[in-house]
Amino acid sequence: MELSDANLQTLTEYLKKTLDPDPAIRRPAEKFLESVEGSQNYPLLLLTLLEKSQENVIKVCASVTFKNYIKRNWRIVEDEPNKICESDRIAIKANIVPLMLSSPEQIQKQLSDAISIIGREDFPQKWPDLLTEMVNRFQSGDFHVINGVLRTAHSLFKRYRHEFKSNELWTEIKLVLDAFALPLTNLFKATIELCSTHATDASALKVLFSSLILIAKLFYSLNFQDLPEFFEDNMETWMTNFHSLLTLDNKLLQTDDEEEAGLLELLKSQICDNAALYAQKYDEEFQPYLPRFVTAIWNLLVTTGQEVKYDLLVSNAIQFLASVCERPHYKHLFEDQNTLTSICEKVIVPNMEFRAADEEAFEDNSEEYIRRDLEGSDIDTRRRAACDLVRGLCKFFEGPVTGIFSGYVNSMLQEYAKNPSVNWKHKDAAIYLVTSLASKAQTQKHGITQANELVNLTEFFVNHIQPDLKSASVNEFPVLKADGIKYIMIFRNHVPKEQLLVSIPLLINHLQAESIVVHTYAAHALERLFTMRGTNNTTLITAAEMAPFVEVLLTNLFKALTLPGSSENEYIMKAIMRSFSLLQESIIPYIPSVITQLTQKLLAVSKNPSKPHFNHYMFESICLSIRITCKANPDAVGNFEEALFMVFTEILQNDVQEFIPYVFQVMSLLLEMHKNEIPSSYMALFPHLLQPVLWERTGNIPPLVRLLQAYLERGANTIASAAADKIPGLLGVFQKLIASKANDHQGFYLLNSIIEHMPPESVDQYRKQIFILLFQRLQNSKTTKFIKSFLVFINLYCIKYGALALQEIFDSIQPKMFGMVLEKIVIPEIQKVSGQVEKKICAVGITKILTECPPMMDTEYTKLWTPLLQALIGLFELPEDDTIPDEEHFIDIEDTPGYQTAFSQLAFAGKKEHDPVGQMVNNPRIHLAQSLQKLSMACPGRVLSMLRTSLNAEAFQYLQGYLQAARVNLH
């Protein structure tokens, strides 16, 4: 694409259309932009637009499109084409920083993100002057520019907070510190001075405080991995100023908004974080400053109101106290009983109250409420912080703290009992307090794993939780119902099984509650109970114990999906999946109605898939329905195909990318259920599965390979007779996969199925070409993963076509090639093969080469006979060699970069491990002994003399063991 006015105009028109609410206009425009984004100059046209366009909406749209383009395409992936040409990359890096700094804030943020995405890949090696360019702008004195630099630096350096330690990371951080730490400190001091100078100018203060927040965030990122020498030497400057900012209160910075945190709150929150970081990680160096921070933060907590805008500040301040109180160094600060009482009374109890804002979220923003409450994304809520502080205090002061709180809990429950409909919030706080007191250690998977000995959980459950869940109405006091259900969920390992069994019908009943939070919690609690392990690794709650409730459970779960706000509720769908898995054949009578409901749901959500977890569990549930029913009645597979194929066809025709990998997995499962030939409905689809466009998406590759394997297993003869013209297409897919380091193993899965199942004459003409392709790949890039797959393949080929055929095909490509492969690949590398079936294939294949390949006995290949036998005995007896050369870096399928739908394996569509050798050989060691005996009878004396002269003594000893076990002798 030329950098011309005409192209700028075209791009402007298409960008406008992407904002159109009408999909008929929007979608084609998005497709057009997708089609041109590979063209040279495309990103530069976008940057030109966002700089020069007269319309603000186009500028913003161009900046967002540019950022997303960078996100999708900047990373260079091995084996894949470079999606942005080098000249565009150079031009982008040369222009983006000045452009970002001269843009309005809305666009600045997008470009700043784009710089950090580029920086993650290119900085420092491929973009060495980025830091200098940024630091130089600090001198400009223009805070719009300075804030742009700070924002970019923040998005670039914040990854230091969660990266694993490595030399590469340390080198990069050192480089950043050398260039950035001093200018940042000078800017910090200058900004604080300017704050005093402009103390009465509200608009100037807003800009300056925005800078201070970013500076404080950068301080956190740069100090996270280790305490840099520079910051240790300048701790006085930073900590004194941080402390004075904590105690600052400027009326001009206070906001009237009760919801949104103002600049002052955001800055103080970050300073609390910074102080907590130093208190936890660098306590020795920080000790002189700690008492004054504890005092300042304590005063902050006691004087800050209950408004939502202070939530982040209060929770960070409490988290600071929590991190301090559990360090032995600081224990003395909290020892006094009055201090503990004061903390409990003034900090913990007030911040555990269920406020009007929480009630509002519970009713009107339930999804967010659930995310925070159930999934632990409530890190910045007051309640979570207060709960952490209770746990922290209990580390050294469990007795006194439990004593203080027991009094609070009792008085709260008494208040509730006086007038439940008015005082229900007291009971809510009491339950929350008991939960935070009792839970010492918790995991998502198992709930509470360690509990406080001083709290009687079962007694509290029977007296205070069950009555709420047993009340006649499921809709009364929804918050207390949710608390009760959550209590069961959290303490499921500490409440006796009989109490859990009493709870199950109560939970099933609460699936009908109108409150989204209540019926979601009920579904989640059931799902968690169903996964609990009993003795013998079986489920704690058995299908037999659930028998009386099957119908009402399934009815209420599916009904819950029709309740307002829960049509795509992932917790309900996960509970459906888990119920199927637990109940197994008990669900068969309900399958016709269940599969209809699942199919309707699938059709509805395929129009606009927006909840990945919900969709995943829905497909898992479909797989379970198929598995459970067809296990009892294999012929039922036709009913499922009838129910599902119409929806599947629609998904494939409309190219619903998120669902296609799932559809392929379910189809594989269905096809594998067929015992005889492939039904014609599948054969009609076969040619479409070979279309290159389907193979472009990484997420499609594993399920598509499996589906093609199912076709080959079930219908190789049909393909050979009715679709022989498609065999080159099948091999084309193999060729594409084998060329990629990330997907070569998938290429081998396909190739192995072709060799194993296709009639030999149908692939005769292609065999030599297959081997040539494999050798080309071996020459170009020989990785451990490729060699392991290659070894399995050649041995499978040997089992299928015979050892002589393997030797002949190698030597037809190049004379003596067979010997080279044995010497350079098979003998040195066979130890790397892993997996029971894979090792068995290799053992049987090598046994055939040793005993059924005449050239091994009477040509120059004979010198390889003993080393090959020794390598085979090594495969049997030595530990697997799992070393991988340093320079090799495998990309796992799941980690393949790129922003397409990743492949999500369905657990309940799992493929049974297939053993191509099967019953033909049960014990490969015995098989080796028997085969050697046959060979020794054909060549009397030779085998024994070869063994005695050149086989290593230890290997010979093992071999004698095999011969004895097989009860055979060599001649």
Secondary structure by P-SEA (a helix, b strand, c coil): ccccaaaaaaaaaaaaaaacccaaaaaaaaaaaaaaccccaaaaaaaaaaaccccaaaaaaaaaaaaaaaaacccccccccccccaaaaaaaaaccaaaaaaccaaaaaaaaaaaaaaaaccccccccaaaaaaaaacccccaaaaaaaaaaaaaaccccccccccaaaaaaaaaaaaccaaaaaaaaaaaaaaaaaacccaaaaaaaaaaaaaaaaaaaaaacccccaaaaaaaaaaaaaaaaaaacccccccccccccccaaaaaaaaaaaaaaaaacccccccccccaaaaaaaaaaaacccccccaaaaaaaaaaaaaaaaaccccccccccaaaaaaaacccccccccccaaaaaaaccaaaaaaaacccccccccaaaaaaaaaaaaacccaaaaaaaaaaaaaaaaaaaaacccccaaaaaaaaaaaaaaacccccccccccccccccaaaaaaaccccccccccccccaaaaaaaaaaaaaaacccccaaaaaaaaaaaaaacccccaaaaaaaaaaaaaaaaccccccccccccccccccaaaaaaaaaaaaacccccccaaaaaaaaaaaaaaccccccaaaaaaaaaaaaaaaaccccccaaaaaaaaaaaaaaaaaaaaacccaaaaaaaacaaaaaaaaaacccccaaaaaaaaaaaaaaccccccaaaaaaccccccccccccccccaaaaaaaaaaaaccaaaaacccccaaaaaaaaaaaaaaccccaaaaaaaaaaaaaccccccccccaaaaaaaaaaaaaacccaaaaaaaaaaaaaaaaaccaaaaaaaaaaaccaaaaaaaaccccccccccccaaaaaaaaaaaaaaacccccccccccccaaaaaaaaaaaaacccccccccccccccccccccccccccccccccccccccccccccccaaaaaaaaaaaaaaaccaaaaaaaaccccaaaaaaaaaaaaaaccccc
